[in-house]
Amino acid sequence: MNIKTSEFIVSNKEVSKCPADGLPEFAFIGRSNVGKSSLINMLTGKKNLAKTSGTPGKTQLINHFLINNQWYLVDLPGYGYAKSARSTRSKWEKFIAEFLTQRPTLQNTFVLLDARLEPQKIDLDFMIWCGEKQLPFSMVFTKIDKLSSTSLQKNVALYKKKMLNYWEEMPPVFTTSSESTSGKEALLKYINTIIK
């Protein structure tokens, strides 16, 4: 799939105000500073479509981007950002959970994981929650250009070991780099397959 057009449609924190045109949605979520905005910009080929920031927790709303007039890429707030006030954080978590469980148009959630790190409890907890809610999700390792292929394989294997304690088989796994655009084709091909 080639992304020919991508445009920002709406930001909000109420699921009821999300687009109601019935187009398929693909959500992107991850711990703060995992490289979500950079990945979205890499996939769409637009440098500033999603706002990137050195400050974790910048995305605080549900952001809808219309892709090729066919589907929505949904940028969700990062989870587990410690410096946010607890009340703010619980509000985010509430509307993220509402969005993920109440959108019939949501086809898949891409859970972004920093490839440089060993399995993080917060990421595992989130994926277990997705499993409990029977939400289809995929694992997307980001920043693979920042480590050797041996370290990458080691960290992916560690995740696999942890995940297989809860699942009979692994969800789809992607490895990406916003710098080199590695993984772009595989991700877009997967989205295209689901849409078709």
Beta strands, then each sheet from edge to edge (+ up, - down):
strand 1: 6-12
strand 2: 25-30
strand 3: 62-67
strand 4: 71-75
strand 5: 106-114
strand 6: 137-142
strand 7: 173-175
sheet 1: 1+ 3- 4+ 2+ 5+ 6+ 7+
end
